[in-house]
Structure formats: C-alpha cells, structure tokens
C-alpha cells in the first residue's frame, strides 16, 4: 500500500471521527450527560488531530515531489 492511499484512509477516518464526535456532542447537549459530551469532544479532538496530521503529510509529500 502506497503512502497516498494510507493518507487518504487516515483522512477519511479522521473526518468520520470528527463528524461522529460532533453528532454525539450536539445530540446530547440538551440532555447534558457530561460523560457523553466529553466522549464526543474527545472524538472531535482525535479527528481534528488526525486531519491536521494528514494535511502536514500531504504538504510534506508535495514538497518531496517537486
């Protein structure tokens, strides 16, 4: 498996995690189960971190290609 495919998979997973965390957080804002909101925010943070990580990898790969 080449790097580009791996990066794409990481990218998709991080976006899915972020969206899932956002949905969990938004859905539970009314009921305000703090533990569930913390889980949702954690998903969002992990997703955002993965997203940024993949972006830096893409930038690094693009610079290597030139």
N, C-alpha and C positions, 0 to 999 in steps of 0.2 A: 504494500500500500504506500503510495507516494505522499509527500508532505501536504500537498494541496487538498487531497481527499480527506486526510486526517484533520486538517484545519477546518474544512467545511463541516465535517461531522461535529467537531468541538463547537463551532459557531452555532449550528442548529440546536445542539443540546443546551448551550448556554442561553439561547433565546427562549427555548421551551421552558427551561427552569425559571427564567426571569418572569415570563408571562404567567406560568403556573403560580409562582410566589405572589405575583400581583393579584391574580384572581382570588387566591386564598385570603390575602390580606383584605381586599376590597369586600369580599363576601362576608367576612367576619367582623367588619368594622362596627356594624350595628349590634351584633351580639357581644362583641368585645371580649372574646376569650383571649386573654393576653398571651397564653402559650401558643395558640394557633397563629396569632398575628406575628409573634416572634419567629415561628417556623416560616411563615410567608415571607417575612423580611429577610430571613436567612437565605431562602431560595433566591430572592431578588439580588442579594449581595453576591452570592455564588455565581448567579447568571451574569451579572454585570462584570464580575472579575474575569470570568471565562471569556466574555465578549471582548473586553479590553485586551486580554492576553492574546486572543486570536488576531485582533487588529494589529498589535505590535508584531506578531509573527508575519502577518501579511505584508506589513511595511518592510520588515527585515528581508523577506523573500524577494520583494520587488526591488529593493536596493541591490541584492545579490545578483539579480538577473541582468541589471544594467551594466 
